[in-house]
Amino acid sequence: MVAASLLPLIGYCPSSAEATTVTLRASAHRDACTSPINVIIPKSYEPPSTERDMRLVRTKLTKATLDFLQTHYAGRNVPLWGKKFEQIDFEKRISNISYWILHGVQQHKKIYPVDPAWIMGQMMAESFFYEFAVSRAFAVGVCQFIAPTARGYGMLCAGDKDAHAKPPYKATDKAGQLKRYYDIRGEWKKARAKRNAIGGGRSTLMHKALVASSKGKVLPEASQYLQQNKKVSALDTQVKDARDKYREYIKANLEGRDIFNDADYAFLSGFDQRVTYNKPIPAMVQMIAEHLRQRNGNIIAAAAGYNAGLRRTQSKDRIYSPYGKLPNFSETVTYVSRIFINHHEISRRMTE
């Protein structure tokens, strides 16, 4: 065997049968060494780019996503929608979403190549494709952009224009509540940090208070903590009030609208572009591409960064710092886990 392995080096030319055997063995060896698991998207990955390929992928991506949704939600209420699967025109939505995903992938491929099926799976985890989805943190639309991030990608958000506080918009007295929300929330964070630092932190303060109480004494810092806690509670009430009022403002202006109606679309484009497709979807692709570039293709860190902020995916470990990490937040862990399953279910259907 050793001699045979050296023969090619000295000009030996095997017969066609022998050559076939060698090729098959090499192929089998490569297959045995290839892992089906790959969370690092290579820079060399080539998403569909020709018009023909994009049409084909759009068709397959649409059908695969629809089948995935129908398999699990036929006859059932779809999350966030409050409606049964059959009451929602998902085909029209998914087909349009597929178009804009592929448009975004092509537009931003120089930043980093992005898998269209991944974006579809991530969007499903974000909003179940509900264009009027509004989260507790005021993330809006199918891609769930919060206002500061959306503005960074050139999107208009509800309340941004002075005109948003005048007719024909509704609940105009609440148009400025988003700014109020962020301003008060900033004060609330500072007040909470100041409260939590009293006495060396809450756990330390509690220990000190218990020790003092056991000796029949009152801890001076306890009074300071309670006073600061009153400020935190008062600010918390104001934050909730601003949140509720801004939610009412958005709801009043989105209610009864249809993004597939030309007149409604014109209204919505001038009110909050996060509820449309043409700006947020390519922006989502761009953001994931930027994250992939920052984290050397690590799709786990890239997706987690979309949910928790890319800064929180940093790793200080020497080996892992180029790739980042999955932050230890329950919400983010669940989010990324769901995207992986969504992607698997969609991509496998695309190859059937």
N, C-alpha and C positions, 0 to 999 in steps of 0.2 A: 504493500500500500504506500509506503514511503517513497519507494522508487517510482511508482506510477504517478505520484503527486508531483514529482520533479520533472517528469517527461516533457510537459509543455514548455518548461524553461530551456530545454535543449533542442527545441525545434520539432518535437513530436506532434504529429497531427492525427488525432483520433478518428476512427471511422464515424460515419453519421450516427450509427446506433449508440456508440460510446459517447459521442458529443451530446446526444439527446439525454442520455442518462445523467451526465455531469450537470447539464442545465437544469433538469428536473430536481436533482438533489440540491443544487444551489438555491433554486426557487423555494423548495420545501424548507430549507434551512432559514432563508429569509423570513418566510411566513411564520416559522416557529419562534423567531426572535422578535416579531412585530407585535406590539401590544395594541389591543383594541381601545385602550384608554388613552385619551389625549386631551389635556386641559390647556395646553399651550398651543395657541393658534400660530402656525408658522407664518413668517412674513412673506413666504413664497406662495401662500394660499391664493388661488385665483378665483374670485367670485365671478358669477356670470357677467359678461360685459358686452357681448354682441347682441344686436337687436333680437336675433332668432333665439339665442339662449335665454335672454331675459323674458321673452314671451313664454317660452317653455317652462321656465322656473316659476313665473307668475301663476300659470295655470296649475302647476303641481302644488305649489305652496298654498294656493287658495283652496284647492280640493282637499289637501291633507289637513289643513287647519279646520275646515268645515266638518270633515269626518271625525276629527278628534273631539270637537265640540258636541256634535250630534251624538256620538257614542256615549258621552258621559252626561249630557244635559237634555236629551230628548224627553219631553214631557215634564221637565223639571224647571224650577226657577234658576236663572243664570245669576251668579253673584254680581252684586252692584246694580244690576238692571232692575230687579224687582219684577221681572217678567219671565214667562216661560220661553224656552228656546224657540218654539214655533211662532211666537209673537214678534220676533226680532228678525229683520232682514239682514242676516249675517253674510249672506253671499255677496250682496252689494258692498257691504262694509269691508269684508276681508279681501275682496278683489281689488278695491281701491287702495286699501292699506298695503297690499302686496306690491302694487305699482310704486307707491311712494317709498317703500322699503328698498326696492331694487334701484330706484332713482337715487336714493341716499347712499347706497352701497357703491354705486358707480361714481357718484359725485365726490365721495370722500375716500376712495380706495388708496390714494397716495398717502394718506395719513396712516392707515393700516387696513388691510383687507378684513371685511366683516362678513360673517355667515348670515344670509337673509333669514334662514329658519331660526337662528338664535334670536334675532330681533323680534320675530313674530312670537316666539315663546316668551320672551321677556315682556313684550307688550301685553300678552295675555295675563302674566303675573301682575302687571301693573294695574290694568283697568278692565280686563275682559272685553277690550275693544269698545268700551262705552265712552263715547266722545264727550259726554257731559258729566263724567265722573269727577267728583270733588272730594279730596281726602280731608282729614281733620287738620292737616298742616297746609291746606289750600293748594295742594298739587292738583292740577286740572288737566283733563283731556285724556286721550288714549295713551299718551306717553308720560302723563303725570308730572309735568314740570311745575315747580314752584316759581313764583313770579320773578325773584332775583335771577335764577338760572335762565328762565325763559327770556328775560330781557337781554341777558348776555349773548343769547343766540338770535337776537333780532326780532323777538316776538312782542307783540302788543298784548298787554294784560288788562283785565277789567279794572277800571279806576285810574288808569295811567293818564288819560286825557282829561282836560278840564270839561270837555264836551260830555264826558261820561256822567257828569253830575247834573245834566240837563235833559229834558225830553228830546227824543223819544224814548230815552232809557228810563227804566222804572226804578223805584226805591232810591231815587237820586240822593236823598239825605244820607244814605249809607255808603256812598261812593268812596269816601276817604277813609273808610274803616280799616283797609289793609295796612295803610301807612301807620295808623294809630296802633294797630295790632303789633306790628314789628317794633315800633318805638317803645311801647309799654313792655313788650316781651323782653327787650334789651334791658330795661330797668329792672324787670323781675329777675332776670338771670343774675345781674349784679347783686341785687338784694339777697337772693338765695345763697349766692357764694359767700357773701359777708356773714349771713346767718350761720351757715355751715362751718365757717372757720372759727366761730366763737368757742373758746375753751379747748381748742385743738381738734375740733371736729365733733360730729354728733356722738359717735360711739365713745370717744374720750370724755366728752362732756357728761354723758349719761353715767359713765363709771364714776366720775368725780362727784356728781350729784348724789348717787347712791351711797357713796362713802360718807359724804357730808351728812346725808340724812340719817345714816346709821349712828352718827355721833351727835345727832340732835342739832345739827347746824344747817344753815341755808347757804348754798353756793352762790356767790355774787354773780358769776357768769350766767346763772340760770335766768336771772331777771333780764339781763342783756339779750339773751337768746329769745326769750318770750316777746320782748319789745320788737326785736328785729323780725320775728316770725309774724307779728301783726302787719308789718309793712309788706312782707311777702304775700300774705293772704289777701291784703287789700289790692295789691297789684295783680294777683292771680284772678281776682274777681273782674278787674278791668280788662285783662287779657281775654277772658271768656266772653265778656260782653262785646268786645270788638270782633272776636271770632264769629259769634252768633250773628251779629249785624252784617258782617261782610258776606257770610254764607247766604243770608236772606237776599242781599243785593245780587249776588251771582244767580241764585235760584230764580229770582223774579225776572231776570233778563234772559235766562236760558229756557225757561218753562214754555213748552209748546213749540219750540223751534225745531227745525229739521235741517241738518247740514246739506241735505241733498235737494233742498228747495232753493232756487236761485236768489230769491229775495231774502230769505233767512240767512243764506250763506254770506250775502253782502253785509247784512247787519252784524253777524257774528264775527266776520273778518275785521270789522271796525270796532268791535267790542273786546273780544278776547280770542286771539289767534291760536291759543292752546287747544281749542275745541275743534280746530280744523285738522287737515292731514298734511297739507303741502309744506308747512313750516316745521311743526314739531317732529314729524317722523324723520325727515332728513337730519334734523338736529339731534335726535336720539342716536341715529347711526353715527353721526359725527362724534358725539360724546363717547360712545363705546369705542370708536376707532382711536380717539385720543387716549382713552384709558388703556387700551391694548398696547399702544405705543409706549406709554409710561410704565407699564407693567410687563413689558417684553412678551406680549401675547398671552398672558395669563388671564383666561376668560373668567375665572372665579373672582379674581381681584377686580377685574374690569366691571363685571356685573354688580359686585358688592359696592363698588364705588358709586355707581348710579343710585343706589339706595341709601347708602350711609355717608357718602362723600369720599372721594379718592384719598384724601389725607388720612382717613382712618384705615386704609388698607396698607399703609406703610409698614415695613418690617425692618427692624434694626439688626436682625441676625445676618451675619456676613454672607452666608450661602444664599439666603432667601431674599435679601433686600432688593435684588433686581426684579423680582417677580411679585413682591407684595404678599398680602395674606388676606384671609377671610376674617374680618373683625368679629369679636365675640359679642355680637348683639343677636338676641333671639330672633328679632324680626328679620334681620339681614340673612341669618342662616336659613330660616324658613323660605325667604324670598329666593335665594340662590338655588336652594334645593328644588323648589317648584319650577324654576326656569329650566334646570337640567332635565326634569321629567317632561316638561312641555316640549322642549327641543327634541328629546328622544322620540316622543310620540308623533310629532310633526314630521321630523326628518325620515323616520322609518316608513311612514306612509308615502313619502315622496318617492321612495325607491320601489314601492310595491307595484 
